[in-house]
Amino acid sequence: MNTLVIVLIAAVCLFGAYVLYGRWLANKWGIDPAAKTPAVVHEDGRDYVPTNGWTVFAHQFSSIAGAGPVTGAIQAAAFGWLPVLLWVLMGGIFFGAVTDFGALYASVKNDGKSMGMLIEKYIGKTGRKLFLLFCWLFCGIVIAAFADMVAGTFNAFGADGAMVEAAKTNGAAGMVSIMFMVFAVIFGLLQKKFSFSGWKESVVSIVFIVLSFVIGANLPLILGKAAWSYITFVYIFFAAVLPMWLLKQPRDHMTTFMFVAMIVGAVVGLLVAHPTMNLPVFTGFTNEKLGTMFPILFVTVACGAVSGFHSLVSSGTSSKTVENEKDMLKVGYGAMILESLLAVLALCVAGAAAAADGTPAAGTPFQIFSRGVAGFFEMFGVPAYAATVFMTMCVSALALTSLDAVARIGRMSFQELFSVDDMEHAEGWRKLFCNVYFSTFITLVFGFILTKIGYANIWPLFGSANQLLSALVLATLCVFLKVTGRSNKMLFPPLIIMLCVTFTALVQRLIAMVKAISTAASVTIPAGETTWGAVFIANGLQLILAVLLIVLGLNIVFHSFSAYKKAEHNSEANV
């Protein structure tokens, strides 16, 4: 099948969903443009900052458009491109966008409260503690997976210590990323002083983007994976503690222009070249490497269809910057719709890169996508080096923008886990744990330890935990909509399906890790020892995390359903 046809079908479906279903939800739940948002009421210059709707959209999209839509869609194509396409469209429209929009809506209607605080209000304090612990563990997993991915992308050396062929390109992309961070701070300071908006803000963004690429392309930073890992963690530390306007928002604004250029390049490339979708339509319900299509397909394609992480962004940062309720539709629902389109584009690029007999292209999903889109840019006369640097930067930025968001959310989750109503008279240890810098440090140390497991090993656990998080958020939203007299029936199907998917996937993952450790313990190597120790290092921590996630998830589900049964319909109709 022609990839252009697939993209056009997806674009029509997604745009139609935004115009029809998205607006129907907004009307059903109620949007009040005259209402004062939390950003306006609680403006503090750090977290609560009234911001233009399109800037918030840029923040939301760049934060949620991480590795998931590219990695998940291409990996899951092992089952065939049709199941992936159907799940991205159905999941994005009726699962993901609804969850993201609902989380943003509930937070804005509750003084910008995070999802953890919303759970305390509607589920109870025990539910809140359990959820915040689950959330913090999940943030650690995300930090580990994405940080390892970024460091690996910029790495200039192979396992043998020799410089790899793409060392200059990787180093250039890394330097571009560093310049992005520097110019983001300058941009934030300029924005604070002169209050740029509209085309002026866009011009400043583009100028800084061009300067970043010029400097990065001519001054590549050739470093190993360990050095890039340290740089990444230093960056996300500052991103987590600095005011939103100083680093996070301006960087997101700049990054969005890159993402748009990447998406446009992919669309135009597919439009002009319109290559054939070489991947098979359907390969069967079982894959030798991945396992069974249920539940693996639904947890592998995470961010492109539905993602619990998105709701943390919606309620953790975006809800505190929305200056008018009318912006919630494009920020909450629209950003997810655009991400679903990105997943479809990634699928089509991978399909075009595959051999005529259906054999997938070699390399990681990011490498396949990067090479494919870079090839499209070369068709239009862009030099190969420039195109490759740009795409390497783009795919790493997908992870970096999620990293700085999740570091901030992880810090806030840790603080909320130990906070009490009267912090002024709280114990000294509790004040320490709620300190911005200490909580950020502990969160990042946990994430750094998990990086030792490796991106490839931790990704399956990330997918399962991510989707379980979305189910827990949907359960909370059901209670919120019930007590505020709003319709919640549209949430029941995705809630039930995601609960079944995620618990099945986590149990399967747990069993697989137990088998791996058990098998390793029984295998003897020539020295007379076993491989148990090495395998346990790779699987043991994941096993512990999987058990914790299952226990926490079951507890939160129990408390959620109990709260839902006890909740009185329309008891908070004024919210």
Protein Blocks (a to p, Z undefined) as FASTA:
>chain_A
ZZklmmmmmmmmmmmmmmmmmmmmmmmnopafkbccfklmmoghlmmccddfklmmmmmm
mmmmmmklmmmmmmmmmnojklmmmmmmmmmmmmmmmmmmmmmmmmmmngopafklmmmm
mnojklmmmmmmmmmmmmmmmmmmmmmmmmmmmpcbdfkopacfklmmmmmmmmmmmmmm
mmmmmmmmmmmmnopghjllmmmmmmmmmmmmmmmmmmccdddfklmmmmmmmmmmmmmm
mcfklmmmmmmmmmmmmmmmmmmmmmmmmmmnopadfbcfbgbjbdfklopfblklmmmm
mmlmocfklmmmmmmmmmmmocbfklmmmmmmmmmmmmmmmmmmmmmmmmmmpcfkopac
eddfklmmmmmmmmmmmmnopafklmmmmmmmmmmmmmmmmmmmmmmmmmmmmmmmmgcf
blmlgcfklmmmmpmklmmmmmmmmmmmmmmnopklmmmmmmmmmmmmmmmmmmmmmmmm
mmnopafklmmmmmmmmmmmmmmmmmmmmmmmmmmmmmmmmpccfkopafklmmmmmmmm
mmmmmmmmmmmmmmmmmmmmmmmmmpcghklmmZZ
